[in-house]
Amino acid sequence: MEIIDAEAAQRYEMRIKGDLAGFIDYVVKGGRIALIHTQVLTAFQGQGIAAQLARYALDDARRRGLRVVATCPYVRAYVEGHPDTHDIVVGLTAART
């Protein structure tokens, strides 16, 4: 398993044995990275790939000093459940109870 930043495609990709398993599309602009869409291919669903991609994208944003705009509903839900990411996310409101 490998996650890479496919900059030319503007997405993080997870590959398993060379096959694309899932990705998160992004746009970087003005010191921010918008994580806009997460997709896991059908054959790889149910294996925690989306969560691994989200964690990788957030960790990469932190390493690069970027603020995160969580446009993707999956990434937003992931962030809300992981308070350790809140300091780099723009526009995060308190989780609903």
C-alpha positions in Angstrom: 0.0 0.0 0.0 1.3 3.4 -0.9 -0.1 7.0 -0.7 1.3 9.6 -3.0 0.7 13.2 -3.9 -0.1 13.2 -7.6 0.5 16.9 -8.0 -0.2 17.0 -11.7 -3.6 15.5 -11.1 -4.1 17.6 -7.9 -5.0 14.6 -5.8 -3.6 12.2 -3.2 -3.8 8.6 -4.4 -3.6 5.3 -2.6 -2.4 2.4 -4.6 -2.4 -1.2 -3.5 -0.1 -3.5 -5.4 0.1 -0.8 -8.1 -3.7 -0.5 -8.5 -5.5 2.7 -7.7 -7.7 2.1 -4.7 -8.9 5.6 -3.9 -8.1 9.3 -4.0 -8.8 12.8 -2.6 -9.0 15.6 -5.1 -7.6 19.0 -3.9 -6.8 22.5 -4.9 -4.0 24.6 -3.3 -4.3 28.3 -3.4 -3.1 31.2 -1.1 -1.7 29.1 1.7 -4.8 26.8 1.8 -5.6 23.4 0.5 -9.2 22.6 -0.3 -9.9 18.9 0.0 -12.9 18.6 -2.3 -13.7 15.0 -3.1 -12.9 11.6 -1.7 -13.5 8.4 -3.7 -12.7 4.8 -3.0 -13.0 2.3 -5.9 -15.7 -0.3 -5.4 -13.2 -3.2 -5.1 -11.5 -1.5 -2.2 -14.4 -0.2 -0.2 -14.8 -1.2 3.5 -11.0 -1.3 4.1 -10.5 2.1 5.8 -8.9 3.6 2.7 -10.9 6.9 2.9 -9.7 7.4 6.5 -6.1 6.7 5.6 -6.3 9.1 2.7 -7.9 11.8 4.9 -5.2 11.4 7.6 -2.4 11.5 5.0 -3.9 14.7 3.4 -4.2 16.4 6.8 -0.7 15.4 7.9 0.7 16.6 4.6 -1.1 20.0 4.9 0.4 20.4 8.4 3.9 19.5 7.1 3.5 22.1 4.3 2.1 24.8 6.6 -1.2 24.9 4.8 -4.6 25.6 6.2 -7.3 23.1 5.3 -10.7 23.8 3.8 -12.7 20.6 4.2 -15.2 20.9 1.3 -15.5 17.1 0.9 -18.3 15.8 3.3 -16.2 12.7 4.1 -13.2 14.8 5.1 -15.3 17.2 7.1 -16.8 14.3 9.0 -13.3 12.8 9.6 -12.0 16.2 10.9 -15.0 16.6 13.2 -14.1 13.2 14.8 -10.4 14.0 15.1 -9.9 17.1 17.3 -6.1 16.9 16.8 -6.7 18.3 13.3 -8.9 21.3 14.3 -6.1 23.7 14.5 -5.3 23.6 10.8 -8.9 23.5 9.5 -10.6 26.7 8.3 -14.3 27.3 9.0 -14.8 24.4 11.3 -17.8 24.8 13.6 -18.5 22.9 16.8 -19.8 19.4 16.2 -23.6 19.0 16.6 -24.9 17.0 19.5 
